[in-house]
Amino acid sequence: MGVHFAPQSPSLEASPALILNADYRPLSYYPLSIWNWQTALKAVFLERVDIIAEYDREVHSPTTALKLPSVIALKKYVKQPTYPAFTRFNLFLRDKFSCQYCGAKGELTFDHVIPRAYGGRTNWDNISAACVPCNLKKGGRTPDEANMHLLQKPYKPTNHQLHAIGRVFPPNYLHESWRDYLYWDSELEG
């Protein structure tokens, strides 16, 4: 799977700005931290960000022409929490958008590994992504009772771990000016 960087942005709507923290690292890889061009320009005017790179595209007012920012960095560092929120999206990201019983990629839901009827809790350590057929097959039983085995034991990921997993799923659009700040398909010197 190659990552393709687009040399130009065809329209204003497709001219997002990559948001970097004050340490010049993306706030998030998946979903990639981007703002639409209006939000990016507003942050520039409010002096909350520095412009790192720009598109060739300009927007005009009656008296001014401004190049749209393609990469911006926050002036104040935003401390990232150690652990992400326990959400359906973050759970699916942790499990790489695949069923933890059969590996399927479609129709995902979540499964209580230890069923709630057995005292299982709704938390990182007891919930796994599951496709609908596997979830129905397992029902209200434990994996052992259902003779089903987990590909990966559920765990509470750190934000760092989710960012690393998110790098495996690059978005559809990546501007050439973002290349130095993102690490998909980058060759490392040996």
C-alpha positions as CSV (number, residue, x, y, z in Angstrom):
1,M,0.0,0.0,0.0
2,G,1.7,3.2,-1.2
3,V,1.0,6.6,0.0
4,H,0.4,9.2,-2.6
5,F,1.1,12.9,-1.9
6,A,-0.9,15.3,-4.1
7,P,1.2,18.1,-5.6
8,Q,-1.7,20.6,-5.7
9,S,-5.1,21.0,-4.2
10,P,-7.9,21.3,-6.8
11,S,-10.4,23.4,-4.8
12,L,-10.8,25.5,-1.6
13,E,-12.7,22.7,0.0
14,A,-9.8,20.3,-0.7
15,S,-7.2,22.7,0.8
16,P,-7.1,21.6,4.4
17,A,-4.2,22.6,6.7
18,L,-2.2,20.0,8.6
19,I,-2.2,20.9,12.3
20,L,1.0,20.4,14.2
21,N,1.5,20.8,17.9
22,A,4.1,23.3,19.1
23,D,6.7,20.5,18.9
24,Y,5.9,20.2,15.1
25,R,4.3,16.7,15.4
26,P,0.8,16.1,14.2
27,L,-1.8,16.3,17.0
28,S,-3.3,13.1,15.7
29,Y,-2.5,10.6,12.9
30,Y,-5.9,8.9,12.7
31,P,-8.0,10.8,12.2
32,L,-5.3,13.1,10.8
33,S,-5.3,16.5,12.5
34,I,-6.5,18.9,9.8
35,W,-8.6,22.0,9.7
36,N,-10.5,23.4,6.7
37,W,-9.0,26.5,5.2
38,Q,-11.5,28.9,6.9
39,T,-10.6,27.6,10.4
40,A,-6.9,27.7,9.6
41,L,-7.1,31.3,8.4
42,K,-9.1,32.3,11.5
43,A,-6.4,30.7,13.7
44,V,-3.7,32.7,11.8
45,F,-5.6,36.0,12.3
46,L,-6.1,35.2,16.0
47,E,-2.3,34.6,16.2
48,R,-2.8,31.1,17.6
49,V,-0.7,29.3,15.0
50,D,2.4,29.9,12.9
51,I,2.3,29.2,9.1
52,I,4.9,26.6,8.2
53,A,3.9,25.9,4.6
54,E,1.4,27.4,2.1
55,Y,-0.5,26.3,-0.9
56,D,-0.1,28.1,-4.2
57,R,-3.8,28.9,-4.0
58,E,-4.9,32.3,-2.7
59,V,-8.1,33.8,-1.3
60,H,-8.9,37.4,-1.9
61,S,-10.7,40.2,-0.1
62,P,-11.3,43.6,-1.7
63,T,-7.9,44.7,-0.5
64,T,-5.8,41.6,0.3
65,A,-4.7,38.4,-1.2
66,L,-3.6,35.6,1.1
67,K,-2.0,32.2,0.3
68,L,-3.8,29.4,2.1
69,P,-1.8,27.7,4.8
70,S,-1.1,24.0,4.1
71,V,0.8,23.3,7.4
72,I,0.3,25.2,10.6
73,A,1.8,24.8,14.1
74,L,0.1,25.7,17.3
75,K,2.0,28.4,19.2
76,K,1.1,26.8,22.6
77,Y,1.8,23.2,23.2
78,V,-1.2,21.0,23.7
79,K,-0.4,18.2,26.2
80,Q,-1.8,15.0,24.9
81,P,-3.4,12.7,27.5
82,T,-1.6,9.5,28.2
83,Y,-4.7,7.4,27.5
84,P,-7.3,8.0,24.8
85,A,-11.0,8.2,25.5
86,F,-12.8,4.9,25.4
87,T,-14.9,5.3,22.2
88,R,-16.1,3.0,19.5
89,F,-13.8,4.6,17.0
90,N,-10.7,4.3,19.3
91,L,-11.6,0.7,20.0
92,F,-11.8,-0.1,16.3
93,L,-8.6,1.7,15.7
94,R,-6.9,-0.3,18.5
95,D,-8.1,-3.5,16.9
96,K,-7.1,-2.2,13.4
97,F,-10.6,-2.2,12.1
98,S,-10.8,-6.0,12.1
99,C,-12.8,-8.6,13.9
100,Q,-10.7,-10.0,16.8
101,Y,-12.2,-13.5,16.3
102,C,-11.9,-14.1,12.5
103,G,-10.0,-11.0,11.1
104,A,-12.9,-9.8,8.9
105,K,-12.8,-6.1,8.1
106,G,-16.5,-5.3,7.5
107,E,-19.7,-4.8,9.6
108,L,-17.9,-4.3,12.9
109,T,-19.5,-4.1,16.3
110,F,-18.0,-4.6,19.7
111,D,-18.1,-7.7,21.9
112,H,-17.9,-8.1,25.7
113,V,-15.3,-10.8,25.9
114,I,-16.5,-11.7,29.4
115,P,-20.3,-11.2,29.0
116,R,-22.0,-8.7,31.2
117,A,-24.2,-11.5,32.5
118,Y,-21.0,-13.0,34.0
119,G,-19.9,-9.6,35.5
120,G,-17.9,-8.4,32.4
121,R,-17.4,-4.7,32.3
122,T,-17.6,-2.3,29.4
123,N,-14.0,-1.1,29.4
124,W,-10.8,-1.4,27.3
125,D,-9.8,-4.7,29.0
126,N,-13.0,-6.5,28.2
127,I,-14.2,-5.2,24.8
128,S,-13.0,-6.3,21.4
129,A,-14.0,-5.4,17.9
130,A,-16.1,-8.2,16.3
131,C,-17.9,-8.7,13.1
132,V,-21.6,-9.2,13.3
133,P,-21.5,-12.9,12.4
134,C,-18.9,-13.7,15.1
135,N,-20.7,-11.6,17.7
136,L,-23.9,-13.5,17.0
137,K,-22.1,-16.8,17.0
138,K,-20.5,-16.1,20.4
139,G,-23.7,-14.7,21.9
140,G,-23.7,-14.4,25.7
141,R,-20.9,-16.9,26.2
142,T,-17.2,-16.6,26.9
143,P,-14.8,-17.3,24.1
144,D,-14.0,-20.7,25.6
145,E,-17.6,-21.6,25.9
146,A,-18.2,-20.6,22.3
147,N,-15.0,-22.4,21.1
148,M,-13.8,-19.1,19.7
149,H,-10.3,-17.6,20.2
150,L,-9.3,-14.0,20.2
151,L,-6.5,-12.9,17.8
152,Q,-5.5,-10.3,20.3
153,K,-6.4,-9.9,24.0
154,P,-8.1,-6.6,24.7
155,Y,-5.9,-4.0,26.4
156,K,-6.0,-0.3,27.3
157,P,-3.9,1.5,24.7
158,T,-1.9,4.6,25.2
159,N,-2.4,7.6,22.8
160,H,1.1,6.8,21.6
161,Q,0.1,3.3,20.6
162,L,-3.1,4.6,18.8
163,H,-1.0,7.1,16.9
164,A,1.4,4.3,15.8
165,I,-1.6,2.2,14.7
166,G,-3.1,5.2,12.9
167,R,0.0,5.6,10.7
168,V,-1.0,2.3,9.1
169,F,-4.2,4.0,7.7
170,P,-3.1,7.1,5.8
171,P,-6.0,9.3,4.6
172,N,-7.1,9.6,1.0
173,Y,-5.6,13.1,0.7
174,L,-2.1,14.1,1.6
175,H,-0.5,17.3,0.3
176,E,3.1,17.3,-0.8
177,S,3.9,20.0,1.8
178,W,2.9,17.6,4.6
179,R,5.6,15.1,3.7
180,D,8.2,16.3,6.2
181,Y,5.7,16.1,9.1
182,L,4.1,12.7,8.4
183,Y,5.9,9.4,8.4
184,W,4.1,7.2,6.0
185,D,6.3,5.3,3.6
186,S,9.4,7.3,4.7
187,E,12.7,5.7,4.2
188,L,14.9,5.8,7.3
189,E,18.7,6.3,7.0
190,G,20.7,3.3,8.2
